[in-house]
Amino acid sequence: MAVSPELLEILACPVCIAPVVLTADKQGLRCEKCRRVYPIRNDIPVMLVDEARIESA
């Protein structure tokens, strides 16, 4: 089971409050504004700033 589309519609980056999108490998949620990627573990998004990594441009 993956992250539901309904959940994706309401999730936002906790840092800049921008919407997040599913990464290509479906293992994380990426904020397009600040480039943080929040992991998805056991089909649950971990939206903690300390758990996120920042991708290069």
Secondary structure, DSSP 8 states (H G I E B T S, - for coil): ----HHHHHH-B-TTT--BEEE-TTSSEEEETTT-EEEEEETTEE---GGG-EE---
